[in-house]
Amino acid sequence: MFTGIVEETGTVAAFTPEAAAWRLQITARVTLGGLAPGDSLAVNGCCLTAARFDAGSVTFDVLEETRRLTNFSDLATGAPVNLERSLRFDGKVGGHFVTGHVDGMGVIQVFEPRGKDYFLRVQAPAGSGRGLVLKGSIAIDGISLTVAEVAGEAFAVWLIPHTLATTNLGHKKPGDRVNLEFDLLGKYVEKLLAVRQS
């Protein structure tokens, strides 16, 4: 479980196909503190298990399905990725509940400065409009954000300078794909209502 408050931006050192899985190595500093083998780390909002690490990097085994269903297939050496350690029970919950289980990929339609802030509009996957709620929460590449506009299956958020400085969003442009995780509580409510109606 995560909060969507990105701790740092790491850098892809290598992402290579191996016999059993893809191997993703990321260089980082902050998120390596206190890390143990088997710990969960959110990478662009996708929950991965730390398989190996040293003082400056962490390595994950990535399933082909994970690569196919997330924007990991776009990752190249040197790419910035958002990193967050899993939630500690004695920690703060500054964002919202994020599981690290990506629901799908969106495509950036508009990303531009408007006044002092930045406006980001994303086209979500077909059929996902029901998970978009005005003023509700959404995780984009693992970043907890508030939905400011909804138009069918497209939505927009506003970004503060801190978010651009701390995450990989400052490197994104229209046409780029981003990992989306819709609000967990909303998904449970939808499931309960569907069961009740049937």
C-alpha positions as CSV (number, residue, x, y, z in Angstrom):
1,M,0.0,0.0,0.0
2,F,1.2,3.5,-0.9
3,T,0.0,7.1,-0.6
4,G,1.0,8.5,-4.0
5,I,3.4,11.0,-2.4
6,V,6.5,10.4,-4.5
7,E,9.7,10.4,-2.5
8,E,12.2,10.8,-5.3
9,T,12.8,10.4,-9.0
10,G,15.2,7.5,-9.8
11,T,16.9,6.8,-13.1
12,V,16.6,3.6,-15.2
13,A,20.1,2.1,-15.3
14,A,19.1,-1.0,-17.3
15,F,16.0,-2.8,-18.5
16,T,16.8,-6.0,-20.2
17,P,15.1,-9.3,-21.1
18,E,16.4,-12.3,-19.1
19,A,15.5,-16.0,-19.3
20,A,12.9,-15.9,-16.5
21,A,11.8,-12.2,-16.6
22,W,12.7,-8.7,-17.5
23,R,15.4,-7.2,-15.2
24,L,14.9,-3.5,-14.3
25,Q,17.7,-1.7,-12.5
26,I,17.1,1.7,-11.1
27,T,19.6,4.1,-9.4
28,A,18.2,6.0,-6.4
29,R,19.2,7.5,-3.1
30,V,16.4,8.2,-0.7
31,T,14.2,5.2,-1.4
32,L,17.1,2.8,-0.8
33,G,17.2,3.7,2.9
34,G,16.1,0.9,5.0
35,L,15.3,-1.3,2.0
36,A,15.4,-5.1,2.5
37,P,15.1,-7.9,-0.1
38,G,11.4,-8.6,-0.8
39,D,10.2,-5.0,0.1
40,S,7.7,-3.3,-2.1
41,L,8.6,-0.2,-4.0
42,A,6.3,1.7,-6.3
43,V,7.9,2.5,-9.7
44,N,5.8,4.9,-11.7
45,G,2.9,3.8,-9.5
46,C,3.5,0.0,-10.2
47,C,4.2,-2.1,-7.1
48,L,7.4,-4.1,-7.6
49,T,9.4,-6.4,-5.3
50,A,13.1,-5.4,-4.6
51,A,15.0,-8.5,-5.6
52,R,18.6,-7.1,-5.3
53,F,20.1,-3.8,-4.3
54,D,23.4,-2.1,-3.4
55,A,24.3,1.3,-2.1
56,G,23.2,3.1,-5.3
57,S,20.7,0.9,-7.1
58,V,17.8,-1.6,-6.8
59,T,16.9,-4.3,-9.2
60,F,13.5,-5.8,-9.9
61,D,12.3,-8.9,-11.8
62,V,9.4,-7.6,-14.0
63,L,6.8,-10.0,-15.5
64,E,6.1,-9.7,-19.3
65,E,2.5,-8.9,-18.3
66,T,3.6,-6.0,-16.1
67,R,5.7,-4.6,-19.0
68,R,2.8,-5.0,-21.4
69,L,0.1,-3.4,-19.2
70,T,2.1,-0.4,-18.0
71,N,4.3,2.3,-19.5
72,F,7.3,0.2,-18.6
73,S,7.4,-0.8,-22.3
74,D,8.4,2.8,-23.0
75,L,11.3,2.8,-20.5
76,A,14.8,3.3,-21.8
77,T,18.2,3.7,-20.0
78,G,18.3,7.2,-18.4
79,A,14.5,7.6,-18.1
80,P,13.3,9.2,-14.9
81,V,10.9,7.1,-12.8
82,N,8.8,8.0,-9.7
83,L,9.7,6.1,-6.6
84,E,7.9,5.6,-3.3
85,R,8.5,3.1,-0.5
86,S,5.5,1.3,0.9
87,L,3.4,2.9,3.6
88,R,4.5,2.4,7.2
89,F,1.8,2.1,9.8
90,D,3.6,4.8,11.9
91,G,3.8,7.1,8.9
92,K,1.7,9.9,7.4
93,V,-0.9,9.4,4.8
94,G,-0.6,12.6,2.8
95,G,-2.1,11.5,-0.5
96,H,-4.7,8.7,-0.9
97,F,-4.7,4.9,-0.7
98,V,-2.7,3.6,-3.7
99,T,-2.2,-0.1,-4.2
100,G,0.4,0.0,-6.9
101,H,-1.8,-2.2,-9.1
102,V,-2.1,-0.2,-12.4
103,D,-5.6,-0.2,-13.9
104,G,-4.5,0.9,-17.3
105,M,-2.5,3.5,-19.3
106,G,-3.6,6.9,-20.3
107,V,-2.3,9.2,-23.0
108,I,-1.3,12.8,-22.3
109,Q,-3.5,15.1,-24.5
110,V,-2.5,18.5,-23.1
111,F,0.4,19.6,-20.9
112,E,1.0,23.3,-20.6
113,P,1.5,26.2,-18.3
114,R,-1.5,28.2,-17.4
115,G,-0.6,31.2,-15.3
116,K,1.7,30.0,-12.5
117,D,0.4,26.4,-12.6
118,Y,0.5,23.5,-15.1
119,F,-2.5,22.0,-16.7
120,L,-2.5,18.3,-17.6
121,R,-5.3,16.5,-19.5
122,V,-5.1,12.7,-20.0
123,Q,-7.2,10.4,-22.1
124,A,-8.0,7.4,-20.0
125,P,-8.6,3.9,-21.5
126,A,-12.0,3.0,-23.0
127,G,-14.6,2.2,-20.3
128,S,-12.8,3.9,-17.5
129,G,-14.9,7.0,-17.3
130,R,-16.9,5.5,-14.4
131,G,-13.8,5.7,-12.3
132,L,-13.3,9.4,-12.8
133,V,-14.9,11.6,-10.2
134,L,-14.7,15.4,-10.1
135,K,-12.5,16.3,-7.0
136,G,-11.8,12.6,-6.6
137,S,-8.4,11.1,-6.4
138,I,-6.3,9.4,-9.1
139,A,-2.7,8.2,-9.3
140,I,-0.8,9.2,-12.4
141,D,2.5,7.3,-12.6
142,G,2.0,6.7,-8.9
143,I,1.4,10.4,-8.0
144,S,-1.6,11.2,-5.9
145,L,-3.5,13.9,-7.7
146,T,-7.0,15.5,-7.6
147,V,-9.3,15.3,-10.6
148,A,-10.1,18.9,-11.6
149,E,-12.2,18.2,-14.8
150,V,-13.9,15.2,-16.3
151,A,-15.1,14.9,-19.9
152,G,-16.2,11.4,-20.7
153,E,-13.1,9.3,-20.4
154,A,-10.7,12.3,-20.4
155,F,-9.8,14.1,-17.2
156,A,-7.6,17.0,-16.1
157,V,-5.5,17.8,-13.1
158,W,-3.6,20.9,-12.0
159,L,0.1,20.6,-11.0
160,I,2.0,22.7,-8.5
161,P,5.7,23.5,-9.0
162,H,6.7,21.0,-6.2
163,T,5.1,18.1,-8.1
164,L,7.0,19.0,-11.3
165,A,10.2,19.3,-9.4
166,T,9.9,16.1,-7.4
167,T,8.4,13.7,-10.0
168,N,9.0,12.7,-13.6
169,L,6.0,14.7,-14.9
170,G,8.3,17.5,-15.8
171,H,9.8,15.3,-18.5
172,K,6.4,14.3,-20.1
173,K,4.8,15.7,-23.2
174,P,1.6,15.2,-25.2
175,G,1.4,11.7,-26.6
176,D,3.3,10.1,-23.7
177,R,1.7,7.2,-21.9
178,V,1.2,7.3,-18.2
179,N,0.2,4.6,-15.7
180,L,-3.3,5.2,-14.1
181,E,-4.7,3.8,-10.9
182,F,-8.2,4.8,-10.1
183,D,-9.4,5.4,-6.5
184,L,-9.5,2.2,-4.6
185,L,-12.6,3.2,-2.5
186,G,-14.5,4.1,-5.7
187,K,-13.7,0.7,-7.2
188,Y,-15.1,-1.1,-4.1
189,V,-18.3,1.0,-4.1
190,E,-18.8,0.3,-7.9
191,K,-18.4,-3.5,-7.2
192,L,-20.8,-3.4,-4.3
193,L,-23.4,-1.5,-6.3
194,A,-23.1,-3.9,-9.2
195,V,-23.7,-6.9,-7.0
196,R,-26.7,-5.2,-5.3
197,Q,-28.2,-4.4,-8.7
198,S,-27.9,-7.9,-10.1
